[in-house]
Structure formats: C-alpha cells, structure tokens
Amino acid sequence: MEPGTWWSESDYARQYYKGMVKGGISCLLIYFSEFGLELSEEQRERITSCEDYDQLKRWFQRALKGDSVEQIFG
C-alpha cells in the first residue's frame, strides 16, 4: 500500500496494518510447511521482510493455485 492510505492515518491503524502483515507472513510460512514446499533462504527472507500486505496476499493467492515455489514468486 502507498503512504497516505488508510493505515497511515493513526497509530491504531498502523498497528492494525502491521498485525495484518505479520498474520500474512505467518499464513504463508505455515502453508509452505504444511504442503512440504521448501523455501530457499532468499525466498524465506523475501517473505519475512515484506511489509506490504497486498503483496503477501498476492503470493498467498498464487500459492493456492501453484504447484511450486517458483510459480508463486515468478
């Protein structure tokens, strides 16, 4: 999301957004683990350092449709 959007308006909104991001990161990591998909260190770092909820959501949507990690990050 771009600066100046709803989540940057207040401390509460920023904390809420950060919680959404942390939840998205956790969901992706759990998904990969449960389905036995191996992440490289680079891919794991890419997920855990992501601060964009929309990006995490796109990766998760691709994960639901893809068969490999490469398809998800492709």
C-alpha positions as CSV (number, residue, x, y, z in Angstrom):
1,M,0.0,0.0,0.0
2,E,1.1,3.5,-0.7
3,P,1.9,6.0,2.1
4,G,-1.1,8.2,2.8
5,T,-3.6,5.4,2.6
6,W,-5.9,4.4,5.5
7,W,-3.4,2.6,7.5
8,S,-1.1,5.6,7.9
9,E,-3.8,7.8,9.4
10,S,-3.4,6.9,13.1
11,D,-1.3,4.8,15.5
12,Y,-4.1,2.3,15.8
13,A,-4.4,1.9,12.1
14,R,-0.7,1.5,11.7
15,Q,-0.6,-1.2,14.4
16,Y,-3.6,-2.9,12.9
17,Y,-1.9,-3.0,9.5
18,K,1.3,-4.3,11.0
19,G,-0.7,-7.1,12.6
20,M,-2.3,-7.9,9.2
21,V,1.2,-8.1,7.7
22,K,2.5,-10.4,10.5
23,G,-0.5,-12.6,10.0
24,G,0.0,-12.8,6.3
25,I,3.7,-13.8,6.8
26,S,2.6,-16.5,9.3
27,C,0.0,-17.9,6.9
28,L,2.4,-18.1,4.0
29,L,5.1,-19.9,6.1
30,I,2.5,-22.3,7.5
31,Y,1.2,-23.0,4.0
32,F,4.7,-23.8,2.7
33,S,5.4,-26.0,5.7
34,E,2.2,-27.9,5.6
35,F,2.4,-28.7,1.9
36,G,6.1,-29.6,2.1
37,L,7.3,-26.8,-0.2
38,E,10.9,-26.0,0.5
39,L,11.9,-22.3,0.7
40,S,15.4,-21.1,-0.1
41,E,16.9,-18.7,2.4
42,E,16.3,-15.9,-0.1
43,Q,12.6,-16.8,-0.5
44,R,12.1,-17.0,3.2
45,E,13.8,-13.6,3.7
46,R,11.6,-12.2,0.9
47,I,8.5,-13.3,2.8
48,T,9.6,-12.4,6.3
49,S,10.9,-8.9,5.3
50,C,7.8,-8.0,3.3
51,E,5.9,-5.1,4.8
52,D,3.2,-4.9,2.0
53,Y,0.0,-6.8,2.9
54,D,-1.2,-6.7,-0.7
55,Q,2.0,-8.4,-1.9
56,L,1.6,-11.1,0.8
57,K,-2.0,-11.6,-0.3
58,R,-0.9,-12.0,-4.0
59,W,1.7,-14.6,-3.0
60,F,-0.9,-16.5,-1.0
61,Q,-3.4,-16.4,-3.8
62,R,-0.6,-17.8,-6.2
63,A,0.3,-20.4,-3.6
64,L,-3.3,-21.7,-3.7
65,K,-3.1,-22.1,-7.5
66,G,0.5,-23.1,-8.0
67,D,2.4,-26.3,-7.7
68,S,5.8,-24.9,-6.9
69,V,7.5,-22.2,-5.0
70,E,8.9,-20.8,-8.3
71,Q,5.4,-20.3,-9.6
72,I,4.4,-18.3,-6.5
73,F,7.3,-15.9,-6.7
74,G,7.5,-15.9,-10.5
